[in-house]
Amino acid sequence: MARFTAEQLEAARDRLVPDVIADGLHVLFCGINPGLMTAATGHHFARPGNRFWPVLHLSGFTPRLMKPSEQQELLSYGLGITNVVARATARADELSAEEYREGGRLLATKVERLRPRWLAVVGVTAYRAAFDDRKAQVGPQERTIGDTRVWVLPNPSGLNAHWTAASMAEEFGRLRTAAQG
């Protein structure tokens, strides 16, 4: 992975990271918002230490460990990636409550248009803020968006010490099994 200076990462705040999407996906994964490394590279979950790609593989969604630069390959597995909020930040706590709410509205519109079987939001706090559901827990939700079911996954950030890669892979695997059914 390329090394970036602090100035290059800071300049990345203004870059939009394109979604990896298509109509009718099995699972549309939804991050909170792009980090600065993701914005700098244009690749989702690009920060070293983020466990999204290893957990995706460990849970059986992909047949091998993929690199963030291979994100377009997800489409061939019926998978995609988007974010609740498009604005890149160093930390998710830089986002406002209104950004989360607006992001939730825009995400719901995107999901209604693309019609994935499952929307998988990675981060229970982001899901709660975006959809005003203070009681949501990790796992399948009662909420649907059109015909799309919703699942909340643990945040794969290396900062989320409450979940190990193995316990995250179990939860991702539960979703994989449900998405295959």
C-alpha positions, -999 to +999 in steps of 0.1 A: +000+000+000+012+035-008+023+057+021+007+091+024+019+122+041-003+139+067-009+166+041-020+141+014-044+125+038-058+158+049-064+168+013-083+135+008-112+149+029-126+165-002-126+133-023-157+113-029-152+075-028-173+058-055-197+031-044-192-005-055-228-012-064-251-030-089-288-038-090-300-069-071-269-077-050-271-104-024-256-081+002-248-044+001-223-036+029-226-001+043-197+015+061-201+045+084-181+070+062-148+069+043-117+073+064-089+095+051-069+065+038-100+053+019-105+087+004-068+089-005-068+055-023-104+054-035-107+019-020-132+011+008-119-001+042-083+007+030-068+017+064-043-009+076-057-025+107-093-024+094-106-060+096-133-058+069-114-076+042-100-104+064-134-109+081-152-110+047-129-139+038-129-157+071-168-156+071-169-173+037-181-143+016-150-144-006-129-175-015-097-156-008-084-126+012-089-096-011-071-063-011-090-031-009-077-024-045-097-054-057-130-041-044-147-042-078-143-080-078-170-081-050-197-075-076-189-110-091-198-125-057-231-105-055-216-081-029-212-043-029-201-014-007-215+020+001-214+044+031-240+060+054-222+094+050-201+102+019-179+128+036-144+115+045-131+121+081-103+110+102-128+096+128-165+088+127-171+111+158-164+141+135-199+134+119-229+153+131-263+138+140-278+155+110-252+140+087-262+105+100-299+112+096-295+126+060-272+097+052-299+073+064-324+090+041-301+088+011-291+053+019-328+042+020-334+058-014-303+040-028-315+007-014-350+011-028-334+018-062-308-011-062-330-037-043-302-058-027-315-088-007-297-075+024-283-042+036-255-049+061-246-018+081-212-022+097-214-004+130-244-005+154-238+032+165-240+044+129-271+023+122-288+037+154-280+073+144-289+069+107-322+052+113-331+066+147-333+032+162-317+036+197-324+000+207-308-018+177-283-045+184-259-064+161-278-090+140-309-090+118-333-061+122-371-060+120-368-030+097-369-035+059-364-010+032-388-021+005-381-058+001-345-055+015-338-070+049-314-052+072-286-067+093-263-047+116-227-060+118-199-050+142-177-022+131-145-038+116-123-009+126-092-019+144-104+005+172-133-018+179-117-039+206-151-054+217-150-078+187-122-100+176-117-110+140-130-145+148-162-132+166-168-108+137-164-136+112-190-156+131-215-127+128-206-120+091-211-158+086-246-157+101-254-130+075-238-150+047-260-180+056-291-159+057-283-143+024-279-177+007-313-189+019 
